[in-house]
Amino acid sequence: MGDMVKGNIAMAEAAMRAGAEIYAGYPITPSTETMEYLSGRMPELGRTFIQA
């Protein structure tokens, strides 16, 4: 069986693999977990992350 991940993380990683180049977000539940993940992942891939 594969690794288990939370839905927000799975969605964020799917967006990265699909080629998302930018993410802009505001920290509010339920999107905070997605934003926290992407704030680290996007720079690793040379992509843009913006937090309002």
KATA-V811082 format. One record per backbone hydrogen bond with DSSP energy under -1.0 kcal/mol. CO is the residue of the C=O (numbers start at 1). NH is the residue of the N-H. Records with the same first field share a line. If there is no record, write none. Layout:
BEGIN
CO=NH  NH
END
This chain:
BEGIN
6=10
7=11
8=12
9=13
10=14
11=15
12=16
13=17
14=18
15=20
16=19
21=48
23=50
25=52
26=28
28=31
31=35
32=36
33=37
34=38
35=39
37=40  41
38=42
42=47
43=46
48=23
50=25
END
